[in-house]
Amino acid sequence: MDLRESFGVTVKTIRRAKGLSQNAVGINQGYVSELENGLKTPSLPKMAAIAKNLGIHPLTLLAAVYSNMGPEDTDQLLARVISELESLK
């Protein structure tokens, strides 16, 4: 699964789990539908707005997207991110 497809699947999964409509997630239903079907890629501001509307931090959304892509599972991915952030200090 590529990044665009994983982003869409992740947004759809989180949105449905929270019982939200596509309109509740984005600017309009058509745009969110295109995102969820892997046809569009959001800008950073739009991605941040989508995360906010989903009730999660943008980093949580991105971590879920990359976790869905593999090969790292969530624990491995988070350990890698923590290590890389520590090395940037």
C-alpha positions in Angstrom: 0.0 0.0 0.0 1.4 3.4 -0.9 1.3 6.5 1.2 -1.7 8.1 -0.5 -3.8 4.9 -0.2 -2.7 4.4 3.4 -3.7 7.9 4.3 -7.1 7.4 2.8 -7.7 4.0 4.5 -6.5 5.4 7.8 -8.8 8.5 7.7 -11.8 6.3 6.8 -11.1 3.8 9.5 -10.7 6.4 12.2 -13.7 8.4 11.0 -15.9 5.4 11.0 -14.7 4.2 14.4 -15.6 7.6 15.8 -19.0 7.6 14.0 -18.2 10.8 12.0 -19.5 11.7 8.6 -17.2 12.7 5.8 -18.6 16.3 6.2 -17.5 16.3 9.8 -13.9 15.5 8.8 -13.1 18.0 6.0 -14.0 21.0 4.0 -16.6 19.1 2.0 -17.7 15.5 1.5 -16.4 15.2 -2.0 -12.9 16.1 -1.0 -12.9 13.7 1.9 -14.2 11.0 -0.4 -11.4 11.6 -2.8 -8.9 11.4 0.1 -10.3 8.2 1.4 -10.2 6.6 -2.0 -6.5 7.6 -2.5 -7.3 10.1 -5.3 -6.1 13.2 -3.4 -3.2 14.1 -1.1 -3.8 16.8 1.5 -1.5 19.7 2.1 0.0 20.0 5.6 -2.6 22.5 6.8 -5.4 20.4 5.5 -3.9 17.3 7.1 -3.7 19.1 10.4 -7.3 20.2 10.1 -8.4 16.6 9.3 -6.6 15.3 12.4 -8.2 18.0 14.5 -11.7 17.2 13.2 -11.0 13.5 13.9 -10.1 14.5 17.5 -6.4 13.3 17.3 -3.0 14.9 17.0 -1.6 15.2 13.5 1.4 13.1 14.5 -1.0 10.4 15.7 -2.6 10.4 12.3 0.7 10.2 10.5 1.9 7.4 12.8 -1.2 5.5 12.0 -0.8 6.0 8.3 2.8 4.8 8.4 2.0 1.9 10.7 -0.7 0.7 8.2 2.0 0.7 5.5 4.4 -1.5 7.4 6.9 -3.1 7.7 7.2 -1.7 11.2 4.3 -2.3 13.6 3.1 0.6 15.8 5.5 -0.2 18.7 8.5 -0.3 16.4 7.5 2.8 14.6 7.0 4.8 17.8 10.4 3.6 19.2 12.1 4.7 16.0 10.4 8.1 16.1 11.3 8.6 19.8 14.9 7.7 19.1 15.1 10.0 16.1 13.6 12.9 18.0 16.0 12.4 20.8 18.9 12.5 18.4 17.7 15.8 17.1 18.0 17.5 20.5 
